[in-house]
Amino acid sequence: MAKTKTNKHTRTKNRLISKLAPKSPITEQYRNIRTNIQYSSVDADLRSITVTSTAPGEGKTTTISNLAVVFAQQGKKVLLVDADLRRPQVHFVYQLPNTLGLTNVLTKQVELVDAIRETDIPELFILTSGPIPPNPAELLGSTSMDHFIAEAYKHFDLILFDAPPILAVSDAHVMANQTDGSLLVISSGTTDREAAVKAKEILTNAKSKLLGAILNNKPEDKNLNYYYYGKR
């Protein structure tokens, strides 16, 4: 597996509060979300999760990046995969190059172990999106993706997929059908209520289990910006 190197030419995104401030109230909320996820699947071994939102800018990439950190801090071997093959962001958060990634693995240009990058967080590994393909939904729903997930299960305890907004394109629905569970990130005061209901319906109808939703940017308490509530 390739070692992570800081790329000075990539845009820095200081979003990893769970790494930078492990004792902060916000990081504690991420731990609470982790606990709720684990309790939501006590009868099954949850190995893969799709995280999506209704629209861009609701915080799904920040959320999944921090969840990846707190799961790794718990001792799980975690692979964070950027499955947003239209507007990938994970490589910005972790300051990684994106010349090689998921699309290269799915098109059999490179083996999984050669595309994965280590981080300076023990047990956390990243697979960036790779070059943006002309057919993202078809690629994510291909047999190659089935093989990819099966192979990743051999090496990792948990695989987290950052998927595109579910109402914009079909990619997130495709990914939700292939993973054990899904999470919906919504933004307080920004996400349209009808859009959130529609997104919930889509995920509920998918083959994977809707684990719940994460309400982001709630204004009442500046120190607690992330809340988790289960499916009702």
C-alpha positions in Angstrom: 0.0 0.0 0.0 1.3 3.4 -0.9 2.3 5.8 1.8 0.4 9.1 2.1 2.3 12.2 1.1 1.1 15.8 1.5 0.6 17.2 -1.9 1.4 20.9 -1.8 -0.5 21.6 -5.0 -3.8 20.3 -3.6 -6.3 22.5 -1.8 -6.1 22.0 2.0 -9.4 21.3 3.7 -9.2 21.5 7.5 -12.2 19.4 8.2 -10.8 16.6 10.3 -11.8 17.9 13.7 -11.9 14.3 15.0 -8.2 14.1 14.3 -7.2 17.7 15.2 -9.3 18.1 18.3 -10.1 14.6 19.7 -11.5 16.0 23.0 -13.8 18.6 21.4 -17.6 18.4 21.8 -18.0 18.0 18.0 -15.7 15.0 18.0 -17.7 13.5 20.8 -20.8 13.8 18.7 -19.0 11.8 16.0 -18.3 9.1 18.6 -22.0 9.2 19.5 -22.9 8.7 15.9 -20.5 5.8 15.7 -22.1 4.2 18.8 -25.6 4.7 17.3 -24.5 3.1 14.0 -23.2 0.1 15.9 -26.3 -0.3 18.0 -28.5 -0.1 14.9 -27.0 -3.3 13.6 -26.5 -5.5 16.6 -28.1 -8.5 14.9 -25.8 -8.2 11.8 -22.2 -7.5 11.0 -22.1 -4.1 9.4 -19.2 -4.1 7.0 -20.0 -1.4 4.5 -21.9 2.0 4.6 -22.9 4.4 1.9 -23.1 8.1 3.0 -25.1 10.5 0.9 -27.0 13.8 1.1 -29.9 15.4 -0.8 -27.8 18.1 -2.5 -24.2 19.3 -2.6 -22.9 21.4 0.3 -24.7 19.6 3.1 -21.5 18.2 4.7 -21.5 14.5 3.6 -17.8 14.4 2.9 -16.8 16.2 6.1 -19.1 13.8 8.0 -17.9 10.6 6.5 -14.2 11.7 6.8 -14.6 12.3 10.5 -16.6 9.1 11.0 -13.8 7.2 9.3 -11.4 8.7 11.9 -13.4 7.8 15.0 -14.0 4.2 13.7 -10.3 3.8 13.1 -9.6 5.2 16.6 -11.8 2.4 18.0 -9.4 -0.1 16.4 -11.3 -1.1 13.3 -9.4 -1.3 10.1 -11.2 1.2 7.9 -11.2 2.0 4.2 -12.7 5.3 3.2 -13.6 5.2 -0.5 -14.5 8.3 -2.6 -17.4 6.9 -4.7 -18.4 10.4 -5.8 -17.1 10.0 -9.3 -18.6 13.4 -10.4 -17.3 15.8 -7.8 -14.8 13.9 -5.6 -13.7 15.7 -2.4 -12.0 13.1 -0.1 -8.6 13.7 -1.6 -8.9 17.4 -0.7 -9.7 16.6 3.0 -6.8 14.2 3.3 -4.5 16.2 1.1 -3.8 13.4 -1.4 -3.2 13.2 -5.1 -6.1 11.8 -7.1 -4.3 10.5 -10.2 -5.0 6.9 -9.1 -8.1 5.5 -7.3 -11.4 3.7 -7.5 -11.9 4.1 -11.2 -8.5 2.6 -12.0 -9.4 -0.4 -9.8 -12.8 -0.9 -11.3 -11.4 -0.8 -14.8 -8.7 -3.3 -13.8 -5.8 -0.9 -14.5 -4.4 -1.5 -11.1 -4.9 -3.8 -8.1 -6.7 -2.6 -5.0 -3.7 -2.9 -2.7 -1.7 -0.7 -5.1 -4.3 2.1 -5.2 -5.0 2.3 -1.4 -3.1 5.0 0.5 -2.1 4.9 4.2 -2.8 7.9 6.4 -1.1 9.1 9.6 -4.1 7.8 11.5 -3.5 4.2 12.5 -5.9 1.7 10.8 -7.3 4.3 8.4 -6.8 3.9 4.7 -8.1 6.0 1.7 -9.0 5.1 -1.8 -9.6 8.3 -3.8 -11.9 8.4 -6.7 -9.3 8.4 -9.4 -10.0 9.9 -12.9 -13.6 10.9 -13.4 -15.2 8.4 -15.9 -17.8 9.2 -18.5 -20.3 6.6 -17.0 -20.1 6.8 -13.2 -23.4 5.1 -12.4 -22.7 2.2 -14.8 -19.2 1.8 -13.3 -20.5 1.8 -9.7 -23.2 -0.8 -10.5 -20.9 -3.1 -12.5 -19.7 -6.6 -11.6 -16.3 -5.0 -11.0 -17.8 -3.1 -8.1 -19.1 -6.4 -6.6 -15.6 -7.9 -7.0 -14.1 -4.8 -5.5 -16.2 -4.9 -2.4 -15.6 -8.6 -1.9 -11.9 -8.1 -2.2 -12.0 -5.1 0.2 -13.8 -7.2 2.8 -10.7 -9.5 2.9 -8.5 -6.6 4.1 -10.8 -4.3 6.1 -13.3 -4.4 8.9 -15.3 -1.5 7.6 -15.7 0.2 4.2 -17.2 3.7 4.0 -18.4 5.0 0.7 -18.7 8.8 0.1 -21.5 8.8 -2.6 -22.9 11.7 -4.6 -26.1 13.5 -3.5 -28.9 11.0 -4.0 -31.5 13.3 -5.7 -29.0 14.6 -8.2 -28.0 11.4 -9.9 -28.6 7.6 -9.4 -25.1 6.8 -8.2 -25.9 6.9 -4.5 -29.0 4.6 -5.0 -26.7 2.2 -6.8 -24.2 2.2 -4.0 -26.9 1.8 -1.3 -28.0 -1.3 -3.0 -24.5 -2.7 -2.7 -23.7 -1.9 0.9 -24.9 -3.1 4.2 -26.3 0.2 5.3 -26.8 3.9 4.4 -26.7 7.2 6.1 -28.3 10.5 4.9 -26.7 13.8 5.8 -29.0 16.8 5.9 -28.2 20.4 6.7 -30.3 22.3 9.3 -32.0 25.3 7.7 -30.7 24.4 4.2 -32.1 21.1 3.2 -35.5 21.2 1.7 -38.0 19.2 3.8 -39.6 17.5 0.8 -36.2 16.7 -0.6 -35.2 15.1 2.6 -38.4 13.0 2.6 -37.8 11.9 -1.0 -34.2 11.0 -0.3 -35.3 8.9 2.7 -37.9 7.1 0.6 -35.2 6.3 -2.0 -32.8 4.9 0.6 -35.6 3.0 2.4 -36.5 1.3 -0.8 -32.9 0.3 -1.6 -31.7 -3.1 -0.7 -29.4 -1.8 2.1 -30.7 -0.7 5.5 -31.2 3.0 6.1 -29.4 3.4 9.4 -30.5 6.9 10.1 -29.8 10.5 9.3 -27.2 13.0 10.5 -28.4 16.6 11.1 -25.6 18.9 10.3 -25.1 22.6 11.1 -27.8 22.9 13.8 -27.7 26.5 14.9 -29.0 26.3 18.5 -25.7 25.2 20.0 -22.4 26.3 18.3 -20.4 23.6 20.1 -22.6 20.7 18.9 -22.9 20.8 15.1 -23.6 17.2 14.5 -26.5 15.2 15.7 -27.7 11.7 14.9 -31.2 10.5 14.9 -32.4 7.0 13.9 -35.0 6.0 11.3 -38.5 6.5 12.5 
